[in-house]
Amino acid sequence: MSDSRLILRYNVLPAWIFAGFLMTVVVCACTLFRDTPMHAARTIVDVANFGIPGGFSVSHVTLKKRPMTCAECSCGTSCNCCQGFDTFTDPYTTQEYIIAGLLSALAAGVLLQVLMGRHTKLVVTNQGAAFPLLLSPGLLFRRTRKWDELGTLTLTRKLRRMSEDLDEHENIDNLLNFYFLSGGNATLKLTRFSEKDLKSLCAALNDWVSSSLMSPEVVALIKKTLNLEDAPLEADRDFTSMWEEDFQAHLGATTFVPLEKGATLQDGRFKIVTLMSSGGLSAVYLAETDGGRLVIVKESVIPLHVDEKTREKAKELFAREARLLMKLDHPAIAKVLDHIVEKGRDYLILEYVPGSSLRQLVRVSGPRSESDILAWGREIARTLAYLHALTPPIIHRDLTPDNLVLAKDGSVILIDFGAANEYEGAATGTLIGKQAYIAPEQFRGKAEPASDIYAFGCTLFFLLTGKDPEALSVSRPSKHLPGIASDIDDLIAACTEMEIERRLDSAEKLLQAIERISASRANSTPGGTSDR
């Protein structure tokens, strides 16, 4: 975009509500403060005539004596006390009426500016955005946010039930949801923008926000609004575009609506504090238990069009894996506390781990050093070794920088599993997940322990380069960082080989490889390991 700053009009309130509100304010103001403009105008004239402070002490009230009648006084004599006083106020002059009119017009202009001015506008720059004033509570009263703080950008639908008897809905609005890693979120109703401003907003998001932070629905909205949907020839289409089209074909018509803030589950056992992310058929919430403990609630929904047999199979798969995950006990894995079902929706209750995800850490502080990569990689490899050694082995399926949190004590915690993704995949027949981190065999529906090794290599690639790897390819950081050590470059390439037979196929072998690299550096560099 040529402009680095956009001011977009956002109708915070529907037009009919705003008109009624404005009329009520005007009527109340005229009723309660009808004399205020006249008094102010008279004071201005007095100050102009007599200066300061004399003008403020001028009195326009006159007391006039009048004799009292016998009916008013019973003293029977005529004296000074038998006199009354009447109060007379000087009439307003034409000049004062004119000044009062100007003051009233000025007050009305200020009121309109407050109601319709910058506080009802969305200001977007290449650095971040300033949201309308009425969205402040959801943003924790920090309306101005940088794009570096953005965790994810999703598009959901606001639905209205068409019939009490039939589970049918109509779409009445599209909601653009901003979720910030620093806390808080903002929801913009797209119908509140003019067509021109909506197009400008999509252009700004396309230019200034990383597509990796956008859900496929947001990407599709931007393409449609900016007329970027001209499909290239089949031979020129890349994997990402095909994956997005497949996702849209399966999930584009779903009627999933996330829970609202304050909603409860299990008769008040869990209360939703805030919606953290949402997309496709799932949502993630921060919730509070009835005992005051913070937890993560991961929600998954099967769309209405899925047949009953497929629905039951997906639910059985999810319940079985949830039971397995609840048995896990490892200090580097966020505990799965419970699995509940309410109103046809499945929920996983997970331990809340405060800290920054590795993606957030890289976005804020930049790519990490080789020593960090080796230290964190060793921890992650040990966690994978634990999971894969279980009977039956547990495959994570969604190992990405988003699902790894650097805790306050410096340890790396695995906070999420791909069980919900498998649940959606079984229900919709499509693959759910971050395409850049999915192994070829997992893409074909045959996830194996080696699939986690592939995702591990992709994660190290991101931590070193700050970029997501190319999907379905062997990743070599040296193509982006020529000075990177060859042993780390080879390790990541070995993890991301396309064929399992050529890939490091076990977490134990992966851990041994990392230990060898760390040991060689300790021996060759006095005082410890080296950074690039």
N, C-alpha and C positions, 0 to 999 in steps of 0.2 A: 504494500500500500504506500501511496505517496505521502499521506498524512500520518503523523506519528501520534495524533491525538484526535479522538472522536467524541463528540457530545451527542448522545442519543436520547431522544424523548421517550420516557417510560411512563405510561399511565398507571400510576400506582393503584388508583381506585377506578372502577368502571365509571363511565361518563355519567350515568344517571345517579350513582351514589355521590360522585363529586359535586354535581349540580345541586342536589338536595342539601349536601353538607354546606356548600358555599352560601346557598340561600338562607339556611338556618343561622349561620354565622353572621350574615349581614343584618338579618332581622334582630337577632339578640344584641348586636352592637348598637343598632339604632335605638333600641328600647332602653338599654342600660346606660348608654353614653351619649344621649342626644344633646345634652347641654355642654359636653366637654369641648367640642370644636368652637362653640361660641365663646366660652370662657378663655380658651387658648388664644382666639383671635383678638379679644379685648385686651388681654395681657400684652400681646405683640404690639398693638397700637399704643398702649400706655408706655411701654418701654421706648418705642420710637419717639414719643412726645416728651417724656420726662427723663429718659435715660435709665441707667442702672445705678443704684437699686431703687431709685425713686419710683420707677414705673411699676414695680411689684407691690408698692404700698398704697397706690391710688385706690380710693374707695368710690364705688358707684352706687352706694346705698345711702339714701337720705331719710332721716327721721323727722316727721312733721307732727307737731302737737295739735291736739284738738280737745275742746272741752267735753267732759263726760256728762251724759244726761242723768236725770234722777233714777231712771230705770237701771243705769249701770252702776250707780254709787248710792249708798244708803247713809252716808255720814251726816247729811243734812246741812252741811256748810259749803261755802265756796272757797276753795284753797288750791294751792299748787298740786296737792296730791290728787285732786279731782280732775286731772287732765290725763288724757290717753295719748299714745304715740302710734302713728302708722308708719310702716316701712315702704319706701318707694325705691325701685331700682331704675337707673337711667336706661332708657330704651337703646337697643343696639343700632348702630349706624350702618349705612350702606357699605362703607368700607369694611366694617367688621364682618358683615355677612359674606362679602366676597372672599375675605381671607379665610373664614371658616369653611367655605366651599372648597377652597384650594387645599386646606388641611385634610378635609374628609377624603378628597380624591387621592392625596398622597398616602393616607392610611390604607385606603382600599388597594392602592398599588403595591404597598409593602405586603399586605396580606396575600395578594395574588402571587407575589414573588415567593413568599414562603410556601404557599400551597402548590405552585406550579413552576417554581424556579429550579435552581440547580439541585435541590434536594429530591426532586422527582426525575432527575436525569441520570443516565448511566454514562460515566466518563471512562473511556477505554483508551489506553496508551500502549506503546510497545513494552512498557515495564509492568503494567498491571491494570487494575480497574478500581474505580470508586463507585460504589453501589448507592442506590437511592436511600434516603434517610429511614424510611419505614422498614427497610430490611435489616436495620442495625441489630435488633435483638438476636436474630439467627446468626449474625456475624460476630457475636460477642462484643458488639458496639465498636468494632474496628472495621469501618466501611471501606477503607482503602486497603487493597491487597495487591501483592506482587504476584506475577505469574510463577515465580519460584516457589510460592507457598501452595500452589494448586496441586491437589492430590489426584483428582479425577474430575472429568466433566461428562455428565450423562444426560440423556433425554428420556423423560418418562411422559406418560399420558395421564391426563385428568379425565376420569370416566364418570358417566352418570348411568345408573341402572335404568334400563328401559322398561323392565317389568319385574314385579315382585315375585312372580311365579317362575319366570325363566331367568337363567343366569346370563342375560344379554346386556351389553353395555353399548353406549355410544361415546365417541371421543369428543370432548368439548373444549379441550385445550392441550397444548404441548408445553411441557415444563422443562426448562434448561436448568440443570442442577450443578452448582459449583461446590465442590467439597475441598476444604483447605486443610493441609497437613498441620498447620499451626492452630487449628481449631475453628469451628464454625462452618456454616454453609449458607448459600443464598440460592433461592429458586426464582427464576424469571419466567413469567408467563408470556409466551411468544405472541399471543394475541394482543398484548398491551403495546407492542411496537407497530409502527407503520411499516408498510412493505419496504420502503426505502431504507429505514433504519435497521430493519431485520437483515436486509442484504448487507448493509455496512458492518453490522455486528458479525455476521458469518465470515465476511472478508477479513475482519480483524482477527478472529479466532483462527482462521486458516493460516494467516501470516505470522501470528505472534504466539500461538499456543502449540506445543508439541502434540502431534497426532497420537503419540503413545499414551497421552493422558485422556484421550477422548474415547468414549464408547463407540462401537460401530454405528449406533443410531445417530450420534452427533456427526460423525463423518458423513453419513448418508444425507443428513439434513443440509450440511454445508455444500455438498456436491449438488444437491437438488436446487438449493437457493441460488447458488452461483453459476448454475448451468454447466457444471463440470462433469456431467454424467455420460458424456459421449463415450461409448465403449470402444476401446481399441480393438484391433484385429486379435483373434484368438492366439496367434503365435506371439503377440507382443504383450499379452497379459501376464502379470507376475502373480506369484503365489498369494501375496497379501490381498490384492484386489479380488481374486477368486474366493479367498477365505471370507472376505467381507460380504461378497455377494451371497455366498452360501449361508452366512449368518443371517443376513437380512431376509432371505427366502424363508427361513425356518422361524425366525423370531419377529419379523417385522409386523405381524398382525396380532401379537399377543396383547392381552388386556391386563398385564401385571401392574398393580398400583402399590407402591411401598407403604408401609405403615406410617402414620403420622406421629409427630413428636407428642409424647404423653400417652400414647396407646399402651395397653397392658396385655400381657399374655399369662395364661394359666391363673386366671382370677387374681391378678395383681402380683403374682410371683415375680414377674419381670416387667419393668416399666421402661419404655423407649425414651432415651435421653436425647439422641440425635441420630439422624441418618448419615452414615459415613460415606457410603457409595452405593450406587444402584446401576444396573444395566442388564438388558436381556430379561431373564426370568429370575433374577436374584437380587438381593440387597444385603448390606451389612450395616448393623446398627451398634451404637454404644448404648448399653442398657444398664439399669440399676436393679439389683435384686431387692426383695422386701426386707432384707437385712442390711441394705446400704452398700453392698459390694458392687463394683463396676465389672461388667462382663461384656463380651462381644456376642452378638446374636447374628447368625448367618441364616438368611431366609432363602428358600428355594420353592418355586411354584411350577406345577405342570400346566401347560396351556389347555384351554377348554377343548380344543379340537382333537386332542390325543385320544385314541381308543382305549377302552377300559383295560384290555390285556396289557398293553404297553405301559399304561399308567401304573398298574399293580406291580409289574416287573421293575419299573424304575423305583417305586417306593420300597420294594423289598431289597433292592440293591443298596439304596441309601441307608435303610435301617440296619442292614447287616454290617456295612462299613462303619456306621456310627458306633455300633457296639464294639467293634474292634478298636476304634480310635479312643474310646473311653477307657480302655484298659492300658493305654500307654502311660508310662511313668519314666520320664527322662527330663533332666534339668534344662536341656536346651530345646524342649518342645512345649509350646503352650498347651495346657491340658484341655481336652474336650470334656466338658463337665456334664453335658446332658444332651439328649435328643428328644424333642417334643413335636407333636403334631397338633395343629389348631386350625380349624376352618379350612381343612384341605391343604394347608401349607406345612412344609417341613422346616424345622429350625434346629440348627446346631448351636449349643451354648458353649462358648470357648472362654478360656481364661484371658483376661485383659492384661497385656504386657505394655507398660508405658515405655516410650523410647521412640527413636526415629527409624523408619525403614531404610534399608541400604539405598534404595532409589532416591529417597528424600535426601539422604546424606550426600550422595553424589551430586544431586541437583543443586544443593546449597553450597557445598565445599569443593566440588569438582572431582575428577577422577582420583582414585586412591593409589597409594604407593604399592610397589611390589611386596614390601614386607607386610603391609596390611592385608594384601590379597592372600599371602601364604598363611598368615595367622588366622584369618577368618575362614579361609578354605579348609584348614585343618579342622576347625570346629564343625563346619558344615559336613565335612566328610565323615566325621565321627558320628554325627547324628544320623546320616544316611546309613552308615554301617549298622547302627542299632536297629533302624527300621527294617532294613533288608534281611537282617538275621532272625527276625521274628518268624513264627510259624502260625499261619502262612506269612510270607513277606508282605510288608506294607509298602506300597509304592506311593510316593507323595503325589505325583502327577502335575503339580503346579509350583515347582521350585523356581521362584523368580526373585529379583531384588525387592519387589513389593511385599513378599511374604517372609522376609527375613528382617528382624528388628535388632538393632544394636541397643541392648539394655543399658541401664545406667552404670552397671558394674563392668561394662566393656564386653560382655559375652554376646554371642549372636544367637537369637532365639527364633525358631521356626514357629510361625504364628497361624498358619492356615494349611489346609489340605485340599486336594482336588476332589473330595467326595461329592461336594455339591455340583462341581462341573460334570462329573460322571453321571450324576442324577439327571441334570438337564440334557446331557448327551443321549442318555438312554431314552428319555421322554421325547426328544425332538428329532433324533436321528442325525444330529449335527455335532461337531466337535466344539467344545467350549474351552476357552483358555487364551493365553497370550501366545499368538502364533509364532513369534520369534524365538520362543523357548520350548517349543514342542518338538519332540524327536520324530523322525520319519515313521517309525513303527507305531508310535502313539497316535500319530495323525491317521494311520490306517486302522486304528481301533484296537491295537495289540500292545498296550503299555506293559513294559517290563522293568525290572530294577535298573537296567541300563538306560532307560528313558530318563530317570532322575540324574544319571551321570551326564547325559547330554545337556539337560537343563542347568546342571552345575557349571559346566564349561561355558554355557551362554551367559550365566550370571557373572562369572569371573571376567568374561570379555567386557560386559557392561561396566563393571567396577573399575577396570583399567582404562577404558576409552571414554566412558560417559555416554556411549551410544548403544542402542539395542542392536544385537547381531542380525545379520540377514537370515531370514527364515529358511529352514531346510538347506543348510549349507555348512561346510566345515569352517569354523571361525578361527581366524588368525589375527590377533591384535597387532602384529608387526606390520600389517598393511596400513594401519592408521598411526602406529607408534613405531617408527623405524628403530628407535633406540631400545626397545624392550628386550629383556634377556631372552635368549633362545630357548632356555629350558622351560620357562613359563609359557612362552609362545607354543612350544611343542606339547606341553601338558594340556593346554586349552584345545589345541587341534585334536589331540588324542581323545579328549572327552566328547568332541562334537563330530566324530566320524559318522558318516551317513549309515554305514553298515555296522551292525552290532559286533560282527566278527572282528572288525578292525578297531573297535572302540574299547577303551578301558571299561570292562564289563562288570566290575564290582566295586563297591565302596571301599572294601579292604585294600584292593590294588590301588585305588585312587589315593587313599590315605598314605600308603607306603610310598607312592610317587612324590607326594608333597613332603613327606618326611625326608626323603633323599635330597630333594632340592634345598630344603631348609638346612640340612646337615652340611651339604657341600658349601653353602654360603657361610655358615658359621665357621667352617674350617679354613676357607680361603680369605675371609675378611676379619682382621683382628678386631676384637671388641664386639662382634655380632654380625648381623645380616646387613645387607646393603639395600639401598633404595635406588630406583632409577632416577 
